[in-house]
């Protein structure tokens, strides 16, 4: 490569200038093919879900599919009935759920209301997940193609890693807010334009609108992106001080305008989130990554196994590292090779900061506590940071590593094009082999599904209508983080009744600490113990009074006992608490609408 061209390739101004207008026009046809590629890959990962939307359930997501479908359904119901979508009393009745304080994704749930009402919340769930993976990969591809690399193959590679990296696919089992990331690249695009001094007022307004939308899609990913961008921006500015001084005014102007626009639009929703009904003060987590997880392979990857990944993570939906030894080694090599590029240096340090923060309060290596404090201690008690899982900071690493891979691929392909005759093919083949060894083991595999439990006939055929006036239904055992199937049954009735308790994040205790599910009542705790161990306790008069008080607090109309492995023991307990029940269709019911709370025999 000539010296002049080499200098051009290391000029950071070129790396943020993007493609020419001619290049963009020529790339439009390619973009359609790339979008189709990413969509096809996303559909393949969710092929089991799409094959049977009526029964398929993502098995490794715990109870989250039930919860998310309920969020989409409750949002659509609020829009249909012109109610406030920021809160809902359809579960945890009558206290309700603060939808803004939960990850309800109103930014998608509201516009997708027609889909939910016409085809059901499972279709919306599948659409959001599939479109989120494909759309995010494509958005990163477009950003890389416009602003970082010249060649389409390099941008496709980077976009694919951003959209389908092991941490993303892990969350794809249950957490669409960490899958739908297609707003982050346009936010970065606006920041680059402001850095270049392009129309700070207009681009600041657009930035504010994008941030607003991202808040209604996922606040936690926005926080991670903000931290990563601050680190990247500071490092890049230090390496380009003259450009930083020139960019200070337009960038500052655009940021202030963007903040003003966004705060104006989200002021009331954020008030509801932090001060409204059922708000909570903090959601405590202590979940740092085991350092050994970075070189291991995730459950849903070609090189992984579920048992090995489970031993190094908090669960199948929190495999937040798992890049594998080959990619870790390749990344270190690329950091050294590309160190002269300002963008590469910034990306490398951003990845390092994200990885270090993800280690949590104490550094653990293969389950052994090293006794070394993690950098997370510096942020753990700060507002907002105290409520997030620190292990998820590896999501900051994903686009940073993708940038390094894209830059390296662009360089290799440039070198191949300018190589002496006969050497072009070996250069390409060697790099293809390196990428294959690093990326093939972490390539995703289709996500596992199972058949979900059938909806009881009592709910599916409308038998519940004879037992519900305007109160709640108490499904036994009460829905919670361990079993939220009742939320799906409620959706099957077109949300015809509210539920007592449920699966959501709400306040607990005088300090309003965030917990998953309702604050357990004496009766729900009692029934939960019977459901767990099958032991029928001796029921006292005190417990009967507590049951009547809980039913009154829930505004309960009927208690429903569906099929359960300890159904006989639960029925005996309920009879001792409420009197005899009645078999209706495939469930037992206790009509508790009478003032004395007695069941109907």
LUMLUMMI-661642 format. One record per residue (C-alpha): x, y, z; residue in one letter. Coordinates in steps of 0.001 Angstrom, whole numbers, padded with zeros to 6 digits, always signed. Layout:
BEGIN
XYZA/...
//
This chain:
BEGIN
+000000+000000+000000X/+001472+003426-000907X/+002508+005647+001999X/-000015+008357+001119X/-002834+005828+001023X/-001681+004287+004292X/-001794+007690+005961X/-005248+008239+004550X/-006479+004971+006025X/-005227+005935+009506X/-006769+009398+009398X/-009620+009394+011971X/-011478+011996+009932X/-011871+009490+007130X/-013148+006872+009539X/-016074+009069+010553X/-016732+010541+007136X/-018521+007481+005815X/-019189+006424+002274X/-019568+008786-000636X/-023016+009592-002034X/-022165+007446-005034X/-021183+004601-002745X/-024399+004872-000794X/-026447+004780-003978X/-024584+001743-005214X/-025088+000074-001849X/-028857+000270-001743X/-029374-002991-003628X/-026786-004653-001408X/-028623-003387+001665X/-031742-005308+000679X/-029741-008506+000411X/-028062-007866+003745X/-031422-007158+005394X/-032804-010392+003929X/-029771-012286+005224X/-030217-011001+008774X/-033974-011569+008708X/-033477-015110+007474X/-031000-015821+010261X/-033362-014385+012886X/-036278-016457+011556X/-034084-019555+011629X/-033225-018972+015291X/-036928-018652+016122X/-038159-021336+013736X/-039584-023395+016600X/-041564-020427+017897X/-042953-019463+014495X/-043837-023084+013674X/-046638-023123+016245X/-047480-019757+017784X/-050465-021270+019586X/-048390-023694+021644X/-044664-022951+021308X/-042891-021564+024360X/-039224-020556+024612X/-038160-023112+027169X/-034993-021362+028402X/-036736-018092+029158X/-038334-019159+032426X/-041644-017358+032910X/-040616-014319+030878X/-042590-015191+027740X/-045777-015236+029814X/-044828-011893+031343X/-043868-010193+028086X/-046941-011401+026253X/-048996-009996+029103X/-047209-006633+028766X/-048050-006468+025053X/-051624-007604+025670X/-052242-005164+028522X/-050775-002319+026459X/-053031-003117+023505X/-056022-003375+025839X/-055235+000055+027295X/-054998+001592+023821X/-058224-000075+022710X/-060117+001173+025743X/-058456+004625+025874X/-056823+003958+029240X/-053440+005096+030510X/-050897+002502+029280X/-048359+003593+031903X/-050186+001656+034652X/-052431-001412+034737X/-054509-003202+037370X/-055037-006340+035295X/-052604-008177+037542X/-051717-007554+041174X/-055292-006327+041500X/-056250-003839+042823X/-052819-002246+043424X/-051761-002879+039866X/-048467-002664+037994X/-046362+000362+037100X/-045724-000359+033425X/-043072+002354+033120X/-041170+000860+036047X/-041274-002499+034250X/-039759-003332+030883X/-043075-003121+029061X/-041562-001708+025826X/-044411+000715+025256X/-042506+002130+022285X/-043314-001078+020408X/-046343-002342+022312X/-048417+000739+021454X/-047725+000879+017679X/-048090-002914+017443X/-051526-002804+019106X/-053315-003791+015844X/-051100-006881+015567X/-051792-007841+019179X/-055552-007343+018863X/-055815-009190+015547X/-053352-012046+016031X/-052678-012221+019755X/-049766-011272+022014X/-047690-014330+021085X/-047487-013066+017508X/-046348-009674+018777X/-043787-011382+021017X/-042374-013402+018105X/-042425-010392+015782X/-040583-008156+018254X/-037903-010760+018942X/-037337-011702+015307X/-037489-008147+013995X/-035349-006967+016890X/-032482-009317+016087X/-032602-008655+012350X/-033211-004913+012668X/-030430-004411+015177X/-027908-006300+013059X/-028906-004274+010002X/-028732-000955+011870X/-025192-001717+013039X/-024264-002827+009520X/-025482+000486+008097X/-023595+002486+010697X/-020382+000588+010026X/-020824+000878+006260X/-021432+004621+006445X/-018997+005652+009137X/-016272+003102+009794X/-015382+000878+006821X/-015480+001010+003050X/-016178-002587+002154X/-019576-004262+002438X/-018157-007607+003688X/-016528-005874+006655X/-019731-004052+007544X/-021810-007246+007210X/-019415-009090+009502X/-019582-006343+012125X/-023361-006069+011901X/-023781-009827+012240X/-021669-009896+015390X/-023597-006963+016892X/-026924-008613+016184X/-026135-012247+016949X/-023284-012290+019488X/-023634-014812+022335X/-024806-012241+024931X/-027520-011018+022550X/-028715-014526+021678X/-028799-015422+025366X/-031186-012537+026009X/-033126-013505+022886X/-034659-016333+024940X/-036546-013926+027165X/-035511-010258+027064X/-036608-008380+023937X/-035430-005089+025456X/-031847-006391+024992X/-032600-007680+021507X/-034311-004609+020052X/-031255-002356+019796X/-031796-000854+016356X/-032219+002656+017784X/-028701+002766+019263X/-026845+002987+015894X/-028972+005957+014689X/-028245+007683+018007X/-024535+007189+017338X/-025037+008461+013784X/-026532+011696+015139X/-023637+012102+017575X/-021150+011684+014728X/-022973+014333+012713X/-022870+016688+015661X/-019157+015939+016095X/-018672+016970+012482X/-020615+020191+013082X/-023555+019265+010859X/-026723+021247+011652X/-026583+021028+015450X/-030147+022263+015974X/-031851+019834+013594X/-029656+016894+014509X/-030065+017717+018188X/-033840+017517+017806X/-033552+014185+015985X/-031207+012940+018698X/-033760+013871+021347X/-036520+012031+019507X/-034367+008927+019122X/-033459+008937+022810X/-037123+009340+023699X/-038071+006332+021603X/-035248+004269+023116X/-036491+005125+026623X/-039837+003565+025697X/-038076+000524+024218X/-035374-000116+026810X/-033840+002202+029386X/-031151-000192+030603X/-029582-000680+027138X/-029637+003106+026753X/-027668+003454+029992X/-025107+000903+028801X/-024831+002710+025465X/-024358+006054+027201X/-021503+004706+029325X/-019855+003101+026308X/-020204+006252+024217X/-018743+008437+026959X/-015702+006166+027229X/-015339+005936+023456X/-015777+009696+023003X/-013259+010638+025673X/-010608+008286+024313X/-011238+009389+020734X/-011111+013073+021742X/-007810+012591+023574X/-006346+011090+020427X/-007714+013925+018239X/-007525+017087+020385X/-007847+019562+017507X/-010947+017839+016162X/-012355+017670+019683X/-011964+021406+020216X/-013658+022104+016889X/-016501+019729+017715X/-017095+020963+021259X/-019561+023720+020413X/-021816+021932+017871X/-021717+018722+019873X/-022552+020525+023097X/-025350+022464+021415X/-026860+019319+019931X/-026646+017439+023218X/-028389+020226+025106X/-031145+020437+022505X/-031512+016675+022456X/-031751+016544+026243X/-034347+019318+026271X/-036484+017612+023613X/-036288+014216+025283X/-036946+015452+028825X/-039959+017426+027635X/-041471+014328+026043X/-040701+011839+028808X/-041143+014050+031878X/-044563+012673+032809X/-043792+008996+032032X/-040615+009237+034107X/-042568+010832+036950X/-044932+007866+036830X/-041966+005485+036788X/-040170+006981+039783X/-043029+008484+041797X/-046282+007044+040468X/-048403+004096+041644X/-046405+000978+042500X/-043052+002660+041918X/-040026+001208+043657X/-036792+002760+044889X/-034174+000283+043693X/-033869-003200+042277X/-030942-004857+043963X/-028702-007245+042029X/-025267-008673+042663X/-024377-010543+039511X/-020895-010042+038119X/-019374-012160+035368X/-017002-014956+036228X/-013802-014072+034353X/-013665-017621+033009X/-016976-017011+031207X/-015262-014752+028661X/-013347-017668+027150X/-016184-020218+027421X/-019011-020882+024960X/-022686-020073+025449X/-025528-022585+025591X/-027079-021518+022293X/-023864-021576+020256X/-022261-024254+018108X/-019330-024683+020490X/-021299-024530+023716X/-023045-026873+026067X/-025800-025968+028496X/-024228-027545+031562X/-020881-025832+031094X/-022459-022446+030440X/-024840-022793+033384X/-021910-023318+035734X/-020460-019923+034767X/-023617-017800+034535X/-026742-016769+036414X/-028941-018626+033945X/-029610-019263+030284X/-030852-015703+029745X/-027847-014104+031464X/-024911-015627+029595X/-023449-012193+029161X/-019877-013033+028161X/-018984-016351+026458X/-016913-014993+023565X/-014616-018053+023455X/-010828-018319+023517X/-010291-017858+019735X/-012222-014569+019563X/-010586-013257+022754X/-007124-014012+021367X/-008013-012517+017979X/-009349-009369+019659X/-006114-008882+021596X/-004149-009307+018361X/-006355-006755+016577X/-005905-004226+019373X/-002140-004425+018878X/-002344-004428+015088X/-004779-001512+014783X/-003424+000586+017641X/-002506+003470+015333X/-006154+004014+014391X/-007985+006403+016715X/-011255+004533+016272X/-009613+001196+017042X/-007962+002544+020189X/-011250+003979+021397X/-013085+000738+020637X/-010452-001335+022434X/-010567+000746+025607X/-014371+000811+025514X/-014436-002986+025322X/-011951-003242+028180X/-013978-000898+030392X/-017203-002779+029641X/-015567-006120+030439X/-014054-004864+033701X/-017304-003315+034914X/-019134-006547+034151X/-016991-008433+036679X/-019046-006988+039513X/-018075-006103+043058X/-015449-008838+043407X/-013405-010551+040723X/-014117-014269+040452X/-012160-016692+038252X/-013722-020092+037608X/-015820-019813+040801X/-012819-018810+042939X/-013004-015410+044606X/-009649-013729+044024X/-010218-011212+046805X/-009680-008396+044317X/-012350-005671+044210X/-013998-005062+040873X/-014256-001590+039286X/-018026-001907+039630X/-017619-000765+043250X/-017160+002764+041864X/-020630+002763+040297X/-022641+000337+042400X/-024300+002906+044661X/-024951+005592+042046X/-028554+006369+041038X/-029796+004143+038189X/-026666+001981+038333X/-027776+000361+041581X/-030727-001264+039777X/-028944-002976+036883X/-027152-006294+036497X/-023496-005434+036159X/-022762-008614+034181X/-024745-007096+031310X/-022038-004490+030755X/-020459-006968+028335X/-023100-005732+025900X/-020846-002675+025577X/-018065-005005+024414X/-020055-006442+021516X/-020118-003417+019153X/-016585-002456+020223X/-015242-005876+019189X/-017357-005685+016016X/-015675-002397+015095X/-012239-003996+015494X/-013223-006985+013359X/-014752-004749+010681X/-011680-002492+010549X/-009357-005481+010331X/-011432-007140+007610X/-011484-003919+005617X/-007708-003677+005885X/-007148-007280+004877X/-009401-006967+001849X/-007655-003723+000856X/-004306-005476+001177X/-005558-008379-000929X/-006695-006036-003682X/-003284-004364-003829X/-001252-007562-003346X/+001023-008811-006141X/-000591-011154-008611X/-001064-014608-007169X/-001063-013504-003543X/-004565-012039-003391X/-006321-015359-002905X/-004014-016641-000133X/-004502-013424+001848X/-008270-013755+001642X/-008204-017462+002488X/-005950-016981+005494X/-008207-014256+006908X/-011311-016321+006177X/-009753-019210+008092X/-008918-016950+011040X/-012472-015587+011175X/-013923-019079+010888X/-011889-020341+013847X/-012876-017318+015944X/-016536-016953+015012X/-017863-020386+014032X/-017838-021748+017622X/-019946-018785+018819X/-022380-018966+015894X/-025949-019184+017268X/-028180-022235+017084X/-032020-022291+016970X/-033587-021535+020327X/-035317-024390+022140X/-039106-024436+022478X/-041603-026705+024190X/-045390-027017+024163X/-046977-024718+026700X/-049650-025966+029086X/-053119-025921+027510X/-055545-023277+028685X/-058071-024805+031103X/-061526-025234+029571X/-062927-023093+032385X/-061068-020114+030902X/-060987-021091+027233X/-064743-021722+026921X/-065913-018836+029106X/-067006-020755+032202X/-065342-018077+034304X/-067979-015519+033318X/-070529-016983+035754X/-068156-016394+038650X/-066682-012962+037957X/-068499-009649+038432X/-065995-006815+038719X/-063472-008426+041059X/-060335-010494+040560X/-059650-014166+039917X/-057346-015933+042371X/-055559-018758+040558X/-053983-021263+042971X/-051074-021307+043416X/-050997-017578+042804X/-048945-016508+039754X/-045386-015506+040552X/-041839-015508+039204X/-041750-019318+039356X/-045004-019933+037495X/-046820-017151+035675X/-048907-019410+033412X/-052082-017756+034706X/-051101-014612+032791X/-051385-016598+029562X/-054764-017974+030608X/-055923-014434+031349X/-054862-013366+027846X/-056858-016281+026414X/-059996-014673+027878X/-059195-011375+026136X/-058193-009963+029548X/-061743-010417+030756X/-060801-010263+034432X/-057961-009016+036662X/-055658-011391+038537X/-054543-011378+042142X/-050750-011040+042456X/-048623-011936+039399X/-045192-011627+037776X/-043799-008076+037442X/-041435-005775+039342X/-042992-003867+042203X/-042239-002418+045644X/-041691-004397+048827X/-041519-003177+052406X/-041344+000333+053853X/-038271+001192+051757X/-040107+000175+048561X/-037267-002061+047393X/-037997-003569+043998X/-038840-007284+043932X/-040113-009690+041299X/-043788-010325+041930X/-046221-009110+044534X/-045417-008758+048199X/-046530-012153+049451X/-049624-012282+051610X/-050136-014906+054349X/-052520-016856+052141X/-050372-016859+049006X/-047361-017911+051098X/-049370-020750+052661X/-050661-022019+049323X/-047210-021654+047782X/-045719-023940+050433X/-048399-026572+049851X/-047825-026378+046083X/-044091-026825+046583X/-043977-029730+049039X/-047449-031260+048941X/-047850-031185+052727X/-051269-030129+054027X/-050881-028009+057179X/-053308-027866+060056X/-055465-024814+059323X/-056176-022521+062253X/-058863-019921+062734X/-056165-017254+062414X/-055317-018513+058926X/-059000-018495+057973X/-059266-014870+059054X/-056098-014050+057099X/-057566-015761+054032X/-060777-013737+054263X/-058727-010549+054698X/-056528-011377+051697X/-059538-012154+049512X/-061068-008830+050500X/-057780-007041+049778X/-057614-008677+046358X/-061281-007781+045675X/-061612-011464+044807X/-064688-012935+043136X/-063536-016511+042678X/-060690-018841+043652X/-059678-021275+040895X/-057635-024462+041311X/-056498-025931+037957X/-054584-029155+037386X/-051502-029370+039587X/-049186-032116+040797X/-050368-031401+044346X/-053940-030586+043414X/-055490-032869+046049X/-053433-031276+048835X/-054225-027759+047596X/-057943-028613+047397X/-057894-029930+050965X/-056156-026755+052156X/-058580-024470+050327X/-061568-026392+051685X/-060212-025961+055202X/-059768-022226+054571X/-062909-021404+052584X/-065307-024328+052816X/-066168-026781+050051X/-065624-025815+046436X/-067221-026983+043216X/-065871-028806+040174X/-066518-026720+037054X/-065184-028066+033769X/-061551-028986+034472X/-060989-026786+037553X/-062278-026472+041088X/-063769-023129+042058X/-064652-021369+045289X/-067152-018575+044782X/-066074-015946+047327X/-068364-013111+046331X/-070526-013661+049440X/-069879-011363+052415X/-068938-014240+054708X/-066291-015470+052227X/-067668-019019+052307X/-067247-021246+049312X/-070130-022774+047386X/-070573-026503+047643X/
//
